Structure formats: C-alpha cells, structure tokens
Amino acid sequence: MAIERQGPGKIIGTRGYTGKVISIDIDTVRFPDGSTGQLEMVRHPGASAVVPLLGDLDDDPEVLLIRQYRYAADGYLYEIPAGRLDDGEEPLACAHRELKEETGYTASRVEHLFTMFTTPGFTDEKIHLFMATGLEAGEWKREADEFMELAPTKLSRALSMIEQGEIQDAKTALALLYTAGFLLN
C-alpha cells in the first residue's frame, strides 16, 4: 500500500518528453496550503560554470569570458565557461572538463563558490559555480554546436558590461558579481 505524501511536494508525476538535454514531467503537487495542482517541470541534470581568472589576483584581474552564439538568445552572449553534468559526473570534475573543452585552459586551483537554481518556477536545473586560478593555456575541444571565441576582459570592465546590459547571461552576471563582491574585495 502506497503512503500518500502529507506535506508540500510531488504526489505523482508523468514523463511527457525525454530529450538529449532535458526531460519534461507533468507533476501533481501538494502546495503548502494543502491544495493540489499540476505543474509542468523541465528536468535537467545540472551543470557547472567557472569564473576563470588569468594572472595575478590583484584588485582588477582579467576574467576569461567567452562570446558564444546562443540560438535561444538570437545572437551572441558573453558568458563564463559552463556545461551540463555528464551522468554520474561530480560538479568539480565537470568544471575542470568544461574549462578545458571551451577555453583550452587548465587550472591548478578550482574553488567552489556556490550553487544556484536557474529558474525554479519551471525547472530543477542547478548550476554549481566555481572560480579557477593558476590557469595554463592549452588546446580546446569544443562540441560541434559550440560557436565561441575567447574574450579576456578585466573584471572591472566585465562589471561595467553587466551594468550596461552587455552581459545578459544570468549565471555569468551572478558569478562575476559574487567574485568581485565577496572574494576579491
């Protein structure tokens, strides 16, 4: 006999779609007031993203941004290197892998900053944010659908780009603001 959940949360769910990157579920949910309803949820395995800092960590280090074509944004975005967790992959390993694949750089130190939900109104996606230092250049190995160029930028300039709306990617803006406000201040 199944025991029905009494507090808020999922009661039952149905998988509506399974794709390469995401799945979509229709979940019946009990809300905090005891009522129930259906929600469409985008399921995502999670991701890691890295703030790569070049050279000395002085008061205005250079951050290795990428300028990447994003179909959903209908153009190019400035971003920090990031990518989806492979099945069973730890976030730290993903951070190292994505840094290498997208920029060619390896890091002698990668430090976890924090973990964030991207848009919890409709997806369970979490991004684990890291800072990488002690970078050494190498060869990148991008995926076939990744079109990007490296854009090394002084952190002060990157912060100005956030303020001016030139950096529109949320994970990038939040990670850069966190780095500037809490780690290098």
N, CA and C atoms as a LAMMPS dump frame, in Angstrom:
ITEM: TIMESTEP
0
ITEM: NUMBER OF ATOMS
555
ITEM: BOX BOUNDS ff ff ff
-5.0000000000000000e+02 5.0000000000000000e+02
-5.0000000000000000e+02 5.0000000000000000e+02
-5.0000000000000000e+02 5.0000000000000000e+02
ITEM: ATOMS id mol type element x y z
1 1 1 N 0.832 -1.17 0
2 1 2 C 0 0 0
3 1 3 C 0.889 1.25 0
4 2 1 N 0.624 2.17 -0.927
5 2 2 C 1.398 3.4 -1.021
6 2 3 C 0.939 4.388 0.04
7 3 1 N 1.89 5.046 0.645
8 3 2 C 1.584 6.071 1.646
9 3 3 C 1.604 7.418 0.94
10 4 1 N 0.484 8.144 1.008
11 4 2 C 0.397 9.425 0.324
12 4 3 C 1.154 10.492 1.109
13 5 1 N 1.873 11.304 0.388
14 5 2 C 2.63 12.406 0.972
15 5 3 C 1.665 13.398 1.621
16 6 1 N 1.973 13.849 2.828
17 6 2 C 1.097 14.764 3.561
18 6 3 C 1.535 16.22 3.431
19 7 1 N 2.833 16.491 3.391
20 7 2 C 3.327 17.869 3.307
21 7 3 C 3.418 18.336 1.866
22 8 1 N 3.927 19.564 1.669
23 8 2 C 4.066 20.078 0.311
24 8 3 C 5.068 19.254 -0.494
25 9 1 N 4.812 19.13 -1.789
26 9 2 C 5.725 18.442 -2.686
27 9 3 C 5.001 17.584 -3.698
28 10 1 N 5.766 16.823 -4.43
29 10 2 C 5.24 15.983 -5.51
30 10 3 C 4.42 14.824 -4.952
31 11 1 N 3.246 14.63 -5.543
32 11 2 C 2.412 13.485 -5.215
33 11 3 C 2.661 12.383 -6.233
34 12 1 N 2.594 12.746 -7.51
35 12 2 C 2.83 11.792 -8.597
36 12 3 C 3.267 12.577 -9.828
37 13 1 N 3.986 11.925 -10.709
38 13 2 C 4.434 12.592 -11.917
39 13 3 C 4.38 11.674 -13.126
40 14 1 N 4.285 12.302 -14.294
41 14 2 C 4.275 11.581 -15.56
42 14 3 C 5.31 12.211 -16.479
43 15 1 N 6.166 11.398 -17.076
44 15 2 C 7.168 11.891 -18.02
45 15 3 C 6.489 12.143 -19.362
46 16 1 N 6.566 13.371 -19.843
47 16 2 C 5.948 13.731 -21.113
48 16 3 C 6.913 13.736 -22.278
49 17 1 N 8.204 13.946 -21.969
50 17 2 C 9.207 14.045 -23.032
51 17 3 C 10.572 13.751 -22.436
52 18 1 N 11.384 13.03 -23.183
53 18 2 C 12.776 12.798 -22.812
54 18 3 C 13.643 13.16 -24.006
55 19 1 N 14.551 14.108 -23.803
56 19 2 C 15.442 14.547 -24.873
57 19 3 C 16.896 14.378 -24.484
58 20 1 N 17.767 14.891 -25.334
59 20 2 C 19.214 14.799 -25.11
60 20 3 C 19.659 15.663 -23.927
61 21 1 N 19.036 16.821 -23.747
62 21 2 C 19.447 17.774 -22.722
63 21 3 C 18.459 17.84 -21.56
64 22 1 N 17.175 17.78 -21.858
65 22 2 C 16.145 17.937 -20.826
66 22 3 C 15.081 16.854 -20.947
67 23 1 N 14.291 16.742 -19.892
68 23 2 C 13.057 15.962 -19.902
69 23 3 C 11.968 16.88 -19.375
70 24 1 N 10.723 16.562 -19.717
71 24 2 C 9.602 17.35 -19.225
72 24 3 C 8.629 16.416 -18.523
73 25 1 N 8.287 16.763 -17.278
74 25 2 C 7.345 15.998 -16.472
75 25 3 C 6.105 16.838 -16.207
76 26 1 N 4.967 16.158 -16.076
77 26 2 C 3.745 16.772 -15.579
78 26 3 C 3.558 16.199 -14.178
79 27 1 N 3.736 17.031 -13.161
80 27 2 C 3.672 16.583 -11.773
81 27 3 C 2.397 17.084 -11.102
82 28 1 N 1.784 16.206 -10.341
83 28 2 C 0.708 16.609 -9.435
84 28 3 C 1.388 16.927 -8.11
85 29 1 N 1.13 18.123 -7.603
86 29 2 C 1.861 18.659 -6.46
87 29 3 C 0.873 19.079 -5.361
88 30 1 N 1.259 18.815 -4.111
89 30 2 C 0.526 19.356 -2.968
90 30 3 C 1.247 20.641 -2.555
91 31 1 N 0.493 21.731 -2.492
92 31 2 C 1.041 23.031 -2.13
93 31 3 C 0.994 23.222 -0.613
94 32 1 N 1.706 24.209 -0.081
95 32 2 C 1.764 24.409 1.371
96 32 3 C 0.404 24.583 2.057
97 33 1 N -0.602 25.076 1.319
98 33 2 C -1.923 25.255 1.941
99 33 3 C -2.781 23.993 1.882
100 34 1 N -2.213 22.884 1.352
101 34 2 C -2.936 21.624 1.263
102 34 3 C -3.641 21.394 -0.051
103 35 1 N -3.782 22.433 -0.863
104 35 2 C -4.406 22.263 -2.179
105 35 3 C -3.448 21.512 -3.103
106 36 1 N -3.977 21.022 -4.214
107 36 2 C -3.156 20.308 -5.188
108 36 3 C -3.325 20.937 -6.558
109 37 1 N -2.36 20.698 -7.413
110 37 2 C -2.414 21.2 -8.783
111 37 3 C -1.37 20.512 -9.626
112 38 1 N -1.406 20.782 -10.913
113 38 2 C -0.423 20.207 -11.825
114 38 3 C 0.566 21.276 -12.257
115 39 1 N 1.827 20.867 -12.345
116 39 2 C 2.889 21.748 -12.806
117 39 3 C 3.686 21.038 -13.898
118 40 1 N 4.064 21.786 -14.93
119 40 2 C 4.977 21.278 -15.947
120 40 3 C 6.393 21.589 -15.471
121 41 1 N 7.233 20.572 -15.377
122 41 2 C 8.588 20.759 -14.863
123 41 3 C 9.616 20.303 -15.887
124 42 1 N 10.562 21.178 -16.181
125 42 2 C 11.693 20.821 -17.03
126 42 3 C 12.755 20.216 -16.123
127 43 1 N 13.121 18.979 -16.387
128 43 2 C 14.141 18.282 -15.598
129 43 3 C 15.481 18.387 -16.327
130 44 1 N 16.506 18.734 -15.573
131 44 2 C 17.849 18.96 -16.121
132 44 3 C 18.859 18.319 -15.184
133 45 1 N 19.908 17.701 -15.723
134 45 2 C 20.873 17.016 -14.852
135 45 3 C 21.768 17.936 -14.033
136 46 1 N 21.707 19.233 -14.296
137 46 2 C 22.576 20.172 -13.602
138 46 3 C 23.791 20.513 -14.438
139 47 1 N 24.532 21.507 -13.981
140 47 2 C 25.676 21.996 -14.742
141 47 3 C 26.707 22.588 -13.797
142 48 1 N 27.882 22.84 -14.343
143 48 2 C 28.931 23.581 -13.638
144 48 3 C 29.354 24.74 -14.518
145 49 1 N 29.739 25.831 -13.875
146 49 2 C 30.242 27.011 -14.567
147 49 3 C 31.454 27.522 -13.803
148 50 1 N 32.372 28.157 -14.535
149 50 2 C 33.667 28.531 -13.959
150 50 3 C 34.004 29.987 -14.26
151 51 1 N 34.404 30.732 -13.223
152 51 2 C 34.97 32.071 -13.392
153 51 3 C 36.48 31.882 -13.496
154 52 1 N 37.045 31.882 -14.716
155 52 2 C 38.492 31.681 -14.868
156 52 3 C 39.234 33.021 -14.769
157 53 1 N 40.105 33.134 -13.787
158 53 2 C 40.866 34.368 -13.58
159 53 3 C 42.298 34.167 -14.048
160 54 1 N 42.737 35.048 -14.944
161 54 2 C 44.078 34.979 -15.519
162 54 3 C 45.057 35.806 -14.706
163 55 1 N 46.272 35.298 -14.558
164 55 2 C 47.343 36.052 -13.921
165 55 3 C 47.145 36.255 -12.434
166 56 1 N 47.738 37.343 -11.942
167 56 2 C 47.682 37.665 -10.521
168 56 3 C 46.284 38.127 -10.126
169 57 1 N 45.909 37.787 -8.911
170 57 2 C 44.605 38.198 -8.405
171 57 3 C 44.726 39.561 -7.726
172 58 1 N 45.131 40.55 -8.513
173 58 2 C 45.244 41.902 -7.975
174 58 3 C 43.848 42.494 -7.826
175 59 1 N 43.759 43.784 -7.695
176 59 2 C 42.456 44.404 -7.488
177 59 3 C 41.583 44.412 -8.748
178 60 1 N 42.162 44.107 -9.905
179 60 2 C 41.384 44.066 -11.148
180 60 3 C 41.92 42.967 -12.065
181 61 1 N 41.71 41.706 -11.686
182 61 2 C 42.231 40.616 -12.51
183 61 3 C 41.478 40.507 -13.837
184 62 1 N 42.049 39.769 -14.744
185 62 2 C 41.41 39.515 -16.024
186 62 3 C 40.6 38.226 -15.921
187 63 1 N 39.356 38.282 -16.371
188 63 2 C 38.496 37.102 -16.389
189 63 3 C 38.398 36.615 -17.837
190 64 1 N 38.496 35.321 -18.007
191 64 2 C 38.457 34.729 -19.339
192 64 3 C 37.005 34.435 -19.706
193 65 1 N 36.346 35.435 -20.304
194 65 2 C 34.982 35.257 -20.784
195 65 3 C 35.012 34.592 -22.151
196 66 1 N 33.867 34.055 -22.536
197 66 2 C 33.705 33.573 -23.904
198 66 3 C 32.527 34.332 -24.514
199 67 1 N 32.601 34.557 -25.789
200 67 2 C 31.492 35.154 -26.55
201 67 3 C 30.943 34.017 -27.39
202 68 1 N 29.713 33.596 -27.055
203 68 2 C 29.169 32.37 -27.623
204 68 3 C 27.842 32.626 -28.324
205 69 1 N 27.672 31.985 -29.493
206 69 2 C 26.399 32.055 -30.189
207 69 3 C 25.372 31.217 -29.451
208 70 1 N 24.23 31.821 -29.151
209 70 2 C 23.132 31.133 -28.471
210 70 3 C 21.857 31.321 -29.285
211 71 1 N 21.383 30.235 -29.875
212 71 2 C 20.18 30.27 -30.692
213 71 3 C 19 30.843 -29.913
214 72 1 N 18.79 30.394 -28.664
215 72 2 C 17.648 30.845 -27.859
216 72 3 C 17.689 32.355 -27.611
217 73 1 N 18.873 32.941 -27.598
218 73 2 C 19.03 34.378 -27.37
219 73 3 C 19.077 35.156 -28.686
220 74 1 N 19.015 34.427 -29.798
221 74 2 C 19.044 35.031 -31.134
222 74 3 C 20.3 35.868 -31.362
223 75 1 N 21.443 35.343 -30.893
224 75 2 C 22.694 36.056 -31.112
225 75 3 C 23.781 35.583 -30.169
226 76 1 N 24.757 36.443 -29.971
227 76 2 C 25.912 36.117 -29.137
228 76 3 C 25.726 36.651 -27.718
229 77 1 N 26.222 35.876 -26.755
230 77 2 C 26.227 36.277 -25.353
231 77 3 C 27.644 36.168 -24.798
232 78 1 N 27.982 37.043 -23.875
233 78 2 C 29.213 36.898 -23.102
234 78 3 C 28.893 35.997 -21.921
235 79 1 N 29.727 34.989 -21.731
236 79 2 C 29.487 34.008 -20.678
237 79 3 C 30.799 33.562 -20.063
238 80 1 N 30.673 32.912 -18.907
239 80 2 C 31.788 32.153 -18.356
240 80 3 C 31.641 30.728 -18.896
241 81 1 N 32.73 29.973 -18.976
242 81 2 C 32.626 28.59 -19.45
243 81 3 C 31.68 27.783 -18.559
244 82 1 N 30.855 26.965 -19.193
245 82 2 C 29.879 26.18 -18.444
246 82 3 C 29.396 25.013 -19.29
247 83 1 N 28.851 24.026 -18.612
248 83 2 C 28.27 22.905 -19.333
249 83 3 C 27.563 21.939 -18.418
250 84 1 N 26.779 21.091 -19.042
251 84 2 C 25.933 20.113 -18.364
252 84 3 C 26.762 18.997 -17.753
253 85 1 N 26.32 18.549 -16.575
254 85 2 C 26.943 17.395 -15.918
255 85 3 C 26.662 16.137 -16.724
256 86 1 N 27.691 15.345 -16.97
257 86 2 C 27.505 14.027 -17.561
258 86 3 C 26.92 13.1 -16.502
259 87 1 N 26.295 12.021 -16.915
260 87 2 C 25.685 11.073 -15.99
261 87 3 C 26.711 10.593 -14.961
262 88 1 N 26.433 10.821 -13.688
263 88 2 C 27.309 10.393 -12.607
264 88 3 C 28.512 11.287 -12.359
265 89 1 N 28.668 12.359 -13.126
266 89 2 C 29.829 13.239 -13.001
267 89 3 C 29.667 14.194 -11.828
268 90 1 N 30.734 14.374 -11.074
269 90 2 C 30.753 15.332 -9.971
270 90 3 C 30.894 16.753 -10.525
271 91 1 N 30.275 17.75 -9.867
272 91 2 C 30.356 19.129 -10.345
273 91 3 C 31.788 19.647 -10.52
274 92 1 N 32.709 19.311 -9.612
275 92 2 C 34.093 19.77 -9.739
276 92 3 C 34.746 19.21 -10.997
277 93 1 N 34.537 17.936 -11.272
278 93 2 C 35.095 17.322 -12.486
279 93 3 C 34.511 17.982 -13.733
280 94 1 N 33.221 18.288 -13.692
281 94 2 C 32.579 18.97 -14.809
282 94 3 C 33.19 20.354 -15.026
283 95 1 N 33.454 21.067 -13.939
284 95 2 C 34.05 22.404 -14.046
285 95 3 C 35.415 22.333 -14.738
286 96 1 N 36.256 21.387 -14.314
287 96 2 C 37.567 21.211 -14.965
288 96 3 C 37.395 20.868 -16.436
289 97 1 N 36.478 19.938 -16.732
290 97 2 C 36.266 19.477 -18.114
291 97 3 C 35.781 20.616 -19.01
292 98 1 N 34.79 21.362 -18.548
293 98 2 C 34.238 22.443 -19.365
294 98 3 C 35.248 23.563 -19.587
295 99 1 N 36.034 23.883 -18.56
296 99 2 C 37.077 24.899 -18.729
297 99 3 C 38.03 24.488 -19.844
298 100 1 N 38.469 23.24 -19.824
299 100 2 C 39.402 22.732 -20.828
300 100 3 C 38.755 22.675 -22.217
301 101 1 N 37.543 22.116 -22.286
302 101 2 C 36.882 21.961 -23.584
303 101 3 C 36.607 23.302 -24.254
304 102 1 N 36.12 24.264 -23.49
305 102 2 C 35.679 25.515 -24.09
306 102 3 C 36.776 26.552 -24.265
307 103 1 N 37.809 26.519 -23.411
308 103 2 C 38.858 27.55 -23.491
309 103 3 C 40.232 26.992 -23.816
310 104 1 N 40.442 25.71 -23.56
311 104 2 C 41.768 25.124 -23.709
312 104 3 C 42.611 25.243 -22.452
313 105 1 N 42.142 26.001 -21.477
314 105 2 C 42.912 26.229 -20.256
315 105 3 C 42.665 25.13 -19.222
316 106 1 N 43.714 24.864 -18.429
317 106 2 C 43.582 24.032 -17.238
318 106 3 C 43.911 24.93 -16.04
319 107 1 N 43.432 24.538 -14.872
320 107 2 C 43.62 25.36 -13.671
321 107 3 C 44.312 24.541 -12.592
322 108 1 N 45.247 25.166 -11.886
323 108 2 C 45.885 24.486 -10.758
324 108 3 C 44.986 24.502 -9.534
325 109 1 N 44.015 25.44 -9.504
326 109 2 C 43.088 25.503 -8.369
327 109 3 C 41.688 25.861 -8.872
328 110 1 N 40.713 25.068 -8.445
329 110 2 C 39.31 25.341 -8.743
330 110 3 C 38.557 25.269 -7.425
331 111 1 N 37.917 26.39 -7.061
332 111 2 C 37.258 26.533 -5.764
333 111 3 C 35.755 26.711 -5.965
334 112 1 N 34.972 25.943 -5.222
335 112 2 C 33.511 26.069 -5.306
336 112 3 C 33.08 27.392 -4.692
337 113 1 N 32.224 28.125 -5.402
338 113 2 C 31.696 29.386 -4.905
339 113 3 C 30.322 29.168 -4.258
340 114 1 N 29.359 28.709 -5.035
341 114 2 C 28.016 28.417 -4.537
342 114 3 C 27.242 27.686 -5.622
343 115 1 N 26.063 27.216 -5.265
344 115 2 C 25.189 26.52 -6.202
345 115 3 C 23.879 27.293 -6.284
346 116 1 N 23.374 27.462 -7.502
347 116 2 C 22.172 28.259 -7.722
348 116 3 C 21.147 27.501 -8.551
349 117 1 N 19.875 27.825 -8.337
350 117 2 C 18.813 27.383 -9.234
351 117 3 C 18.715 28.417 -10.347
352 118 1 N 18.534 27.973 -11.587
353 118 2 C 18.456 28.925 -12.7
354 118 3 C 17.1 29.607 -12.757
355 119 1 N 16.043 28.851 -12.866
356 119 2 C 14.686 29.387 -12.934
357 119 3 C 13.744 28.385 -12.276
358 120 1 N 13.654 28.393 -10.929
359 120 2 C 12.928 27.352 -10.202
360 120 3 C 11.411 27.385 -10.374
361 121 1 N 10.894 28.323 -11.131
362 121 2 C 9.472 28.329 -11.413
363 121 3 C 9.055 27.201 -12.342
364 122 1 N 10.008 26.686 -13.144
365 122 2 C 9.642 25.627 -14.079
366 122 3 C 10.732 24.585 -14.326
367 123 1 N 11.896 24.723 -13.684
368 123 2 C 12.947 23.724 -13.887
369 123 3 C 13.693 23.456 -12.584
370 124 1 N 14.217 22.224 -12.48
371 124 2 C 15.019 21.853 -11.312
372 124 3 C 16.514 22.037 -11.569
373 125 1 N 16.88 22.685 -12.68
374 125 2 C 18.29 22.864 -13.019
375 125 3 C 19.034 23.644 -11.942
376 126 1 N 20.179 23.093 -11.529
377 126 2 C 21.103 23.765 -10.616
378 126 3 C 22.427 23.943 -11.347
379 127 1 N 23.052 25.083 -11.121
380 127 2 C 24.395 25.307 -11.655
381 127 3 C 25.334 25.49 -10.475
382 128 1 N 26.398 24.703 -10.473
383 128 2 C 27.445 24.779 -9.456
384 128 3 C 28.501 25.745 -9.993
385 129 1 N 28.713 26.852 -9.268
386 129 2 C 29.643 27.885 -9.727
387 129 3 C 30.987 27.744 -9.017
388 130 1 N 32.051 27.895 -9.815
389 130 2 C 33.42 27.737 -9.341
390 130 3 C 34.265 28.918 -9.799
391 131 1 N 35.405 29.109 -9.135
392 131 2 C 36.428 30.063 -9.562
393 131 3 C 37.7 29.275 -9.823
394 132 1 N 38.329 29.548 -10.961
395 132 2 C 39.558 28.85 -11.337
396 132 3 C 40.719 29.835 -11.39
397 133 1 N 41.846 29.432 -10.8
398 133 2 C 43.06 30.242 -10.822
399 133 3 C 44.244 29.355 -11.196
400 134 1 N 45.387 29.989 -11.429
401 134 2 C 46.565 29.243 -11.851
402 134 3 C 46.348 28.631 -13.223
403 135 1 N 45.852 29.433 -14.146
404 135 2 C 45.487 28.923 -15.471
405 135 3 C 46.697 28.74 -16.374
406 136 1 N 46.648 27.665 -17.131
407 136 2 C 47.686 27.372 -18.12
408 136 3 C 47.01 27.083 -19.451
409 137 1 N 47.446 27.786 -20.499
410 137 2 C 46.843 27.652 -21.827
411 137 3 C 47.104 26.279 -22.425
412 138 1 N 46.186 25.838 -23.24
413 138 2 C 46.296 24.567 -23.95
414 138 3 C 45.352 24.586 -25.137
415 139 1 N 44.963 23.403 -25.59
416 139 2 C 44.085 23.276 -26.752
417 139 3 C 42.661 23 -26.315
418 140 1 N 41.716 23.727 -26.882
419 140 2 C 40.313 23.487 -26.586
420 140 3 C 39.778 22.359 -27.452
421 141 1 N 38.633 21.792 -27.024
422 141 2 C 37.963 20.728 -27.776
423 141 3 C 36.457 20.942 -27.632
424 142 1 N 35.94 21.846 -28.441
425 142 2 C 34.527 22.219 -28.349
426 142 3 C 33.631 21.215 -29.064
427 143 1 N 32.364 21.2 -28.641
428 143 2 C 31.377 20.347 -29.288
429 143 3 C 30.977 20.961 -30.626
430 144 1 N 30.388 20.16 -31.502
431 144 2 C 30.052 20.602 -32.856
432 144 3 C 29.092 21.783 -32.883
433 145 1 N 28.232 21.909 -31.874
434 145 2 C 27.254 23.006 -31.859
435 145 3 C 27.705 24.195 -31.009
436 146 1 N 28.98 24.234 -30.627
437 146 2 C 29.504 25.348 -29.833
438 146 3 C 30.313 26.282 -30.725
439 147 1 N 29.826 27.505 -30.858
440 147 2 C 30.497 28.518 -31.658
441 147 3 C 30.834 29.666 -30.721
442 148 1 N 32.123 29.791 -30.405
443 148 2 C 32.532 30.772 -29.405
444 148 3 C 33.949 31.254 -29.674
445 149 1 N 34.252 32.388 -29.063
446 149 2 C 35.607 32.93 -29.1
447 149 3 C 35.957 33.393 -27.701
448 150 1 N 37.232 33.332 -27.385
449 150 2 C 37.697 33.79 -26.079
450 150 3 C 37.671 35.317 -26.033
451 151 1 N 37.287 35.844 -24.882
452 151 2 C 37.193 37.291 -24.704
453 151 3 C 37.752 37.676 -23.337
454 152 1 N 39.099 37.61 -23.166
455 152 2 C 39.682 38.019 -21.887
456 152 3 C 39.319 39.477 -21.597
457 153 1 N 38.825 39.718 -20.377
458 153 2 C 38.286 41.029 -20.027
459 153 3 C 38.654 41.356 -18.586
460 154 1 N 39.108 42.566 -18.35
461 154 2 C 39.352 42.997 -16.977
462 154 3 C 38.045 42.882 -16.193
463 155 1 N 38.14 42.452 -14.947
464 155 2 C 36.947 42.278 -14.132
465 155 3 C 36.154 43.578 -14.027
466 156 1 N 36.831 44.702 -13.874
467 156 2 C 36.13 45.99 -13.791
468 156 3 C 35.324 46.253 -15.054
469 157 1 N 35.864 45.9 -16.193
470 157 2 C 35.143 46.068 -17.471
471 157 3 C 33.953 45.106 -17.531
472 158 1 N 34.141 43.871 -17.071
473 158 2 C 33.043 42.891 -17.073
474 158 3 C 31.899 43.38 -16.176
475 159 1 N 32.226 43.972 -15.031
476 159 2 C 31.19 44.515 -14.146
477 159 3 C 30.443 45.658 -14.826
478 160 1 N 31.164 46.483 -15.547
479 160 2 C 30.54 47.555 -16.313
480 160 3 C 29.648 46.982 -17.412
481 161 1 N 30.07 45.878 -18.018
482 161 2 C 29.267 45.223 -19.054
483 161 3 C 27.95 44.691 -18.473
484 162 1 N 27.978 44.233 -17.225
485 162 2 C 26.734 43.814 -16.557
486 162 3 C 25.829 45.022 -16.386
487 163 1 N 26.399 46.099 -15.857
488 163 2 C 25.628 47.316 -15.602
489 163 3 C 25.018 47.881 -16.883
490 164 1 N 25.752 47.794 -17.988
491 164 2 C 25.29 48.352 -19.271
492 164 3 C 24.4 47.386 -20.058
493 165 1 N 24.188 46.189 -19.529
494 165 2 C 23.347 45.216 -20.223
495 165 3 C 24.05 44.454 -21.321
496 166 1 N 25.365 44.544 -21.385
497 166 2 C 26.13 43.8 -22.395
498 166 3 C 26.317 42.341 -21.989
499 167 1 N 26.37 42.065 -20.694
500 167 2 C 26.371 40.69 -20.191
501 167 3 C 24.946 40.419 -19.735
502 168 1 N 24.251 39.539 -20.464
503 168 2 C 22.849 39.248 -20.193
504 168 3 C 22.632 37.839 -19.651
505 169 1 N 23.679 37.045 -19.615
506 169 2 C 23.582 35.683 -19.108
507 169 3 C 23.58 35.722 -17.581
508 170 1 N 22.53 35.184 -16.963
509 170 2 C 22.337 35.308 -15.513
510 170 3 C 23.441 34.634 -14.707
511 171 1 N 23.845 33.416 -15.069
512 171 2 C 24.876 32.721 -14.289
513 171 3 C 26.188 33.5 -14.335
514 172 1 N 26.479 34.093 -15.483
515 172 2 C 27.714 34.864 -15.647
516 172 3 C 27.664 36.126 -14.799
517 173 1 N 26.574 36.848 -14.883
518 173 2 C 26.448 38.083 -14.105
519 173 3 C 26.544 37.795 -12.614
520 174 1 N 25.81 36.799 -12.154
521 174 2 C 25.822 36.486 -10.724
522 174 3 C 27.192 36.005 -10.268
523 175 1 N 27.836 35.153 -11.045
524 175 2 C 29.158 34.637 -10.667
525 175 3 C 30.201 35.752 -10.626
526 176 1 N 30.156 36.676 -11.586
527 176 2 C 31.111 37.788 -11.601
528 176 3 C 30.863 38.749 -10.443
529 177 1 N 29.596 39.047 -10.175
530 177 2 C 29.275 39.928 -9.053
531 177 3 C 29.68 39.298 -7.725
532 178 1 N 29.466 37.999 -7.581
533 178 2 C 29.862 37.282 -6.373
534 178 3 C 31.387 37.331 -6.202
535 179 1 N 32.101 37.046 -7.274
536 179 2 C 33.566 37.052 -7.235
537 179 3 C 34.089 38.427 -6.844
538 180 1 N 33.564 39.448 -7.476
539 180 2 C 34.024 40.814 -7.196
540 180 3 C 33.63 41.264 -5.787
541 181 1 N 32.445 40.908 -5.356
542 181 2 C 31.938 41.402 -4.082
543 181 3 C 32.412 40.659 -2.858
544 182 1 N 32.654 39.369 -2.999
545 182 2 C 32.967 38.552 -1.814
546 182 3 C 34.386 37.986 -1.787
547 183 1 N 34.986 37.772 -2.964
548 183 2 C 36.29 37.11 -2.974
549 183 3 C 37.454 38.054 -3.201
550 184 1 N 37.235 39.079 -3.982
551 184 2 C 38.346 39.955 -4.335
552 184 3 C 38.218 41.34 -3.697
553 185 1 N 37.257 41.53 -2.845
554 185 2 C 37.008 42.822 -2.224
555 185 3 C 37.848 43.009 -0.981
